[in-house]
Amino acid sequence: MQLLWLSLFLLVQISGTSRVPVITQSPETLLVQTDKEAKLFCDIRSSTNTYGIYWFRQVMPPSVDNRYQFLVHSEKTTFTHGEGINSEHVLVSGEASKSTLRLRDVKPSDGGVYICAIIVGPQLVFGSGTQLNVVDVLPTTPTPTKKTTPKRKVCKTKPSEVTQQNGSLCSAFTLSLLVGCAVVLLISIIMIIRVNYLWNVARHHFVKQLQR
């Protein structure tokens, strides 16, 4: 049975048939952790017909078993698994134009390229394939670091220092005001004494003039 599917896959003729459906698979690559479930999707577009969908796996090199392995064929509610394929590990579901391949409890040995295909007349139409990688630990995405701008230090003056500075300024202003007043007063006294002296001299001179 395995030989029959492999021969069908490798020896199919590609002829120029019109209205060939387009098969797309998603995702292109899939990274799954060991013992988890992997889901692969196959979508048949531009078609109103119903097709049986085949799933194959190509083991990735450098494995010596680098060949195409038939996994399962689904048509409506009928499922046919390939030789040696565990039906509890490889499951398929979907509608006439869509198929979902589920792999339970995957192991690193399940890695490879998974391809879905349909038969249109003498032509076997393939999907783009999904590359499955199985790892024990999924890689972590590093958290981007934010560049911090250093804050400027603001020198804060204590209230006591402000009070002392204000008090010093007030004292200096008061002292200056007192000194100014004293100077004005002194000048006024000197002017009064000078004026009084000049008045006495003038009066004395006037008296002498009258006596002559």
Secondary structure by P-SEA (a helix, b strand, c coil): caaaaaaaacccccccccbbbbbbbcccbbbbcccbbbbbbbbbccccbbbbbbbbbbbcccccccbbbbcccccccbbbbccccccccbbbbbcccbbbbbbcccccccccbbbbbbbcccbbbbccbbbbbbbccccccccbbbbbcbbbbbbcccaaaaaaaaaaaaaaaaaaaaaaaaaaaaaaaaaaaaaaaaaaaaaaaaaaaaac
